[in-house]
Amino acid sequence: MTSSIERAAACVHPPIRGAVYSDDSTTSDQYLDLDQAITDPETGQSTPKFLRGRYLTIQALSADVYVALQDNNSDTIDPAAVAGNFAAANCVVVPSGQSLTLLVPKTSATRYLVWRTASGSGSIRAWPSSPVGL
């Protein structure tokens, strides 16, 4: 029997029109609340914890983006702490023009995706890249 993580990994897909989050990236930390409710514009139905248990793809545009998972929206990240994993106080780099796909845990105290550039500005795109409920 396969786990939900294995099933989700087998179904990673490209962005769906209208389901891409896009934002600027500067030397200031930016935060995305992983537990925010997403409201469907057609039905008006709200889906809490929309990203939990799904793969999320992050694409860096115009500059390298440093990404971390944090407990609070006041925690900061340090581009010098690139460690290749999301252990406490670490971040990973997404080189400009490339993507990173990561699993957002179903249950975790980690609530925020945080990103920034080391210098200058750029932008990011992020989208859920696996179906809900696998």
C-alpha positions as CSV (number, residue, x, y, z in Angstrom):
1,M,0.0,0.0,0.0
2,T,1.4,3.4,-0.9
3,S,1.4,6.4,1.3
4,S,-0.4,9.7,0.6
5,I,3.0,11.3,0.0
6,E,3.9,8.7,-2.6
7,R,0.5,9.1,-4.3
8,A,0.9,12.9,-4.4
9,A,4.4,12.7,-5.7
10,A,3.2,10.5,-8.6
11,C,0.7,13.1,-9.6
12,V,2.8,16.3,-9.7
13,H,1.5,18.5,-12.5
14,P,2.1,21.9,-14.1
15,P,0.3,25.1,-13.0
16,I,-3.5,25.3,-13.7
17,R,-4.7,28.6,-15.1
18,G,-6.1,30.8,-12.4
19,A,-4.3,28.8,-9.6
20,V,-0.9,30.5,-9.7
21,Y,0.2,32.7,-6.8
22,S,2.6,35.4,-8.0
23,D,4.4,38.0,-5.9
24,D,7.4,40.3,-5.9
25,S,10.6,39.2,-4.1
26,T,12.9,41.7,-2.4
27,T,15.5,41.7,0.3
28,S,12.6,41.9,2.8
29,D,11.0,38.7,4.0
30,Q,7.6,37.9,2.3
31,Y,5.2,35.5,3.9
32,L,2.5,33.1,2.6
33,D,0.1,31.7,5.3
34,L,-0.2,28.0,4.5
35,D,-3.4,27.8,6.5
36,Q,-5.2,30.6,4.8
37,A,-8.6,29.8,3.4
38,I,-8.9,30.0,-0.4
39,T,-12.3,31.0,-1.7
40,D,-13.4,29.7,-5.1
41,P,-14.6,32.8,-7.1
42,E,-17.2,30.7,-8.9
43,T,-18.9,28.9,-6.0
44,G,-17.9,31.2,-3.1
45,Q,-16.9,28.1,-1.1
46,S,-13.9,28.5,1.2
47,T,-11.3,25.7,1.4
48,P,-9.3,26.0,4.6
49,K,-5.7,24.7,4.7
50,F,-5.7,24.5,0.9
51,L,-2.0,23.7,0.6
52,R,-1.7,21.2,3.4
53,G,-0.7,17.7,2.3
54,R,0.0,18.8,-1.3
55,Y,3.1,19.5,-3.3
56,L,3.8,23.2,-3.9
57,T,6.0,24.3,-6.8
58,I,7.9,27.6,-6.4
59,Q,9.5,29.2,-9.4
60,A,12.1,32.0,-9.1
61,L,12.0,34.8,-11.7
62,S,14.6,37.5,-12.4
63,A,16.6,36.7,-9.2
64,D,17.6,33.8,-6.9
65,V,15.0,33.4,-4.2
66,Y,15.7,32.0,-0.7
67,V,12.8,30.0,0.7
68,A,12.1,28.6,4.2
69,L,9.2,27.2,6.2
70,Q,8.6,29.1,9.5
71,D,6.4,29.0,12.5
72,N,5.7,32.7,12.7
73,N,5.3,35.6,10.2
74,S,7.8,37.5,12.3
75,D,10.6,34.9,11.9
76,T,13.2,36.0,9.4
77,I,15.5,34.0,7.1
78,D,19.1,34.6,6.3
79,P,20.4,33.8,2.8
80,A,23.7,32.9,4.4
81,A,22.0,30.0,6.1
82,V,21.4,28.0,2.9
83,A,21.6,24.4,4.0
84,G,19.6,22.4,1.4
85,N,16.9,21.5,3.9
86,F,14.2,23.1,6.0
87,A,15.6,22.4,9.5
88,A,15.3,25.2,12.0
89,A,16.8,28.5,10.7
90,N,17.7,27.0,7.4
91,C,16.6,28.1,3.9
92,V,17.1,26.7,0.4
93,V,17.8,28.7,-2.7
94,V,15.8,28.5,-5.9
95,P,18.0,29.8,-8.7
96,S,16.6,32.4,-11.1
97,G,14.6,30.7,-13.8
98,Q,14.3,27.4,-11.9
99,S,11.7,25.7,-9.8
100,L,11.5,23.8,-6.5
101,T,8.8,21.4,-5.6
102,L,8.2,20.7,-1.9
103,L,5.7,18.9,0.2
104,V,3.6,21.0,2.6
105,P,3.0,18.8,5.6
106,K,-0.6,18.0,6.4
107,T,-0.1,18.7,10.1
108,S,2.7,20.9,11.4
109,A,3.4,23.9,13.5
110,T,5.1,25.3,10.4
111,R,2.6,27.8,9.1
112,Y,4.3,30.2,6.8
113,L,6.3,29.9,3.6
114,V,8.9,32.7,3.6
115,W,11.0,34.0,0.7
116,R,13.3,36.8,-0.1
117,T,16.3,37.7,-2.4
118,A,19.8,38.2,-1.1
119,S,20.1,41.5,-3.1
120,G,18.0,43.3,-5.7
121,S,14.5,42.2,-6.6
122,G,12.7,39.6,-8.6
123,S,9.4,37.7,-8.4
124,I,8.1,34.3,-7.6
125,R,5.3,32.1,-8.9
126,A,3.9,29.3,-6.7
127,W,1.2,26.8,-7.4
128,P,-0.2,23.6,-5.9
129,S,1.2,20.9,-8.0
130,S,-0.6,17.8,-6.7
131,P,-4.3,17.1,-6.3
132,V,-6.1,17.5,-3.0
133,G,-6.9,14.4,-1.0
134,L,-4.3,11.9,-2.1
